Amino acid sequence: MAYTIDLSGRVAFVTGASSGLGAQFARALAQAGAAVVLASRRVDKLKALRAHIEGEGGDAHVMELDVTDRHSIKAAVAHAETEVGSIDILVNNSGVSTTQRIQDVTEGDFDYIFDTNVRGAFFMAQEVGKRMLARAQGAAPGSFTGGRIINIASMAGLKVLPQIGAYCMSKAAVIQMTKAMALEWGKHGINVNAICPGYIDTEINHHHWQTEQGQKLVNMLPRKRVGKPEDLDALVVLLASAQSHFVNGAIIAADDGFAL
């Protein structure tokens, strides 16, 4: 008998869904049967992704979101729950980075990274978490109590890499944030876990892997290869599902062994 995971009847909210891993997470969750809320600042790209998902028979909705703006977070979550239904799954994926030596990081660079990767991720999870808690405690209506929050950290949060020090720091914070939320919310049936992707070939960095510098990096990797966005499909669907009920506070490296 084949093993399947069915997310029918669940609502998944995916931040940073306009490209890269976020777009693939949304496609994977929709293929598993979830109604997917696509959220980011780039609404035009979200609309194209919605058309793709709907073309495959999925259910997708577009929501404008800037995670650095708490009012935008509150409005997007409220709008999503009104339009689509109670959010059962959050994929907290928005993230940015810069490349420079530690001594060259300006206050603006630091704030740019931490405002999205840490502050934005925290208040996004908090806003959805509050609503999950209210349903779990019977203070708000909802067909499903508890929930799944999947924070997208990075193997850079586990292993420091040169010239992206502030990014590494921000993702280490996401890892500790995940554990803190799991500890406090687990008793209410809200499971909070983190995925730490390694080097993934996306449309944003695809050209880099063809360059001399990119090829040097590939040759330093454990199996001399980079991942594809779809390599994380099974993991994100599992963590979003009821079958992951015994997995809480896990920090899962999906990096082909790079951080070992």
N, C-alpha and C positions, 0 to 999 in steps of 0.2 A: 504493500500500500504506500502510495506517495505521501510525503509529509508536506502539508501546506499551512500557511498562516493567512488567515482571513481577517482583514481589518474593516469589513463592511459594517456600516453604522457608526464608525468612528470619524471624528473630525481631527485633522492634523494641520497645525499651523507651522509653516516653514519660513524662517527669516532668511534674508540673503538669497532668495529663491530665483533671482533673475539670471544667474549664470553659474557655471562651475558645479561644485558639489551640491549647493543648495538646490539647483534645478534638477539634478539627478536624484537627490533625496525625495523631492516632490514627485517625480515620475515614478519612483519605486513604490512609494506609499500609495499613490493613486492606483498603480497596477495591482496592489494588494487589496484594493477595495475601499480605501479611506477617501472621504471627501477632503480635498486638500485646499488650504488657504495659502496662496502664494503672496508673500509679503516682501517688499523692498522699496527702494526709492525709484527704481527704473521701471515705471508702470508699463511702458511700451514693450519691454522685454518680457514682462510678466504676462501680458496679453498674448504674445506669441507662444509662450509656454502653455498657457491655458488652452489655446487652440490645438496645440499638439496633444495635450492630455485628453481633451474632449474628443479629438479625432481617433484616439485609441479606446474610446468608450469610458473614459474616466470622468470624475467630477472635480472641477477646479474653479476657484474663485480668486479674484485679484484684489489685493489690499495694499494701498500705499502706506509705507512705513519708513520712518527714520528712527533707528534705535537710539540715537544720541539725544532724542527729544522725548521726554517722559510723556508729554501731552499726546504726541504722535502714537506712542506705545498704547496708552490708555484708550485712545480713540479707535485704533486699529483692532485691538482685542474686543472692545465693546461692539464694534461694527461686525466683526467676524462672528461673534456669538449670536448677534441678532439675525444676521443674514444666513448663516450656515448651521449654527447650533453650538452647543457647549464644546469647548476645546478639550479633547481627550489626550492629545499628543502635541507636544511642542518640540520642534527641532530648532534649537537655538544656534543658528549657523552664521550669522553676520560676523564678518571679521575683516580687518585691514592690516597692512604691514608697511613698513618702510625699510630701506636698506642703508645703514650707515654704521660707522664705528661708534662705540659708546660715547667717546669724547665729543662726537659731533651731533649727538641727539639734542635738539632744541626743545624748549618747553612746548612749542607748537607740535613738534613730532610726537612727543610723549603723550600730550593730551589727545592728539588725533588717534593714536593706537588705543589708549586706555578708555577713551570715551565710548568707542564702539565695542572693543573686545571684552572689557571688564564691566564698566558702568552700564553700557547698553545691554549686555548679556544678563547682568544681574537684575535690572529692573524689568526686563522682558520676562524672565523666569518668575520674578516676584509677582508681576501682574497676572500671569496665567495661573501661577501657584495659588494665589489668594482665591481665585474662582474655583479651582479644584478643591481647595480646603473647605470652602463654603458648601459645596455640594456634598463632600464627604461627611460634613458635620450636620447635614440636613437643613442648612440655612439658605440653600438656593436649589431650584429645581434642576434636574438633570437625569438622564437615563442611565448614566454610567458614573459611579463614584470612584474616586482615586484618579490616577492619570499617569502619564509617562512624559518625562522631560529628558530630552537628549541634548546635552551640551556638546558642541563641536569644539574641542580643544585642539591640540596638535602634538605631534611627537616633539616639537620644539618646546613644549611645556615639560617634557621629561628629560630632554637632552639639549643642553645649551649649544647653539650654533653661532658661528662668528657673523658679525655685522647685522644681526637681527635681534640684538640683546633685549630691546624693549618689547619686541613681539614675544620672545621667549618668556619674559617676565609676565606679560599679560596672559599668556596661555597657562602658565603655572598657577596664576590666580584663578582661572576658570576651573582648573582641576580641584583646587581647595574649595571653591564655591560649590562645586558639584557634591563633594563629600559633606559639606555643611548642610546643604538642602536635603540630601538623602537622609542624614541623621535626624533632622527635625521633622521632615514630612513623611518619612517612611511609614510611621505608625498609622497614617491616614490613608495608606494605600497608594501614595504618590511615589513612584520610583524615579529617581534621578540618577542618570549615568552619563558618562562622557566617552566620546570616541576621540582618539588621538591619531588622526591620519598622518601618514608619511608623505613622501613626495608623490603627488598625483598629477597626471597630465590632463590639464583642462584647456579650454579655449583661451584662457587668460595667459597661460605660460607655455602653450604648446610650442611656439617658435623657439623658446629658450633651449629645449631639449635637443634641437638640431644644431645649436651653436657649439663651438669648440669648448667653451666654458661649461655648457650643459652636458656635453658628452663626458667631460672630466668628472663631473659630479656623478653621473650615472655609473661610471666605472668605480667609484668609491662606495657605491651602495652594496649591501650584502649579496644580492643576487643580480646586481648590475642591470636593474630594471626599475622603472617607475610604474606606479599603479594607474588604473583607469577609474573614473568616477563610479562606474557600475560595480567595481570590486567591493564597494561598501554597502551595496543594496541589501544583501541578506542580513547584515549586522544591524542596519538601521530599522529594517522591518521587524526583526526579532525584538529589539529593544522597545519598539513601539507597541508590541503585542501583549496580550494577556499571558502568553507563554513565558514571558520574562519576569513573572511575578516574584521570583526568588533572586532576582538580580537587582541590587540596589547599592548605589555608591561605587559602582565599578568604574575603573579608568581603563579603557580597553585600547591598547595600541594596535592600530591597523597600519603598520608601517613596513611590513616585510622584514621585520627584525632589525630595523635600523637603530632603534634606541637601546638595544641590548648592550 
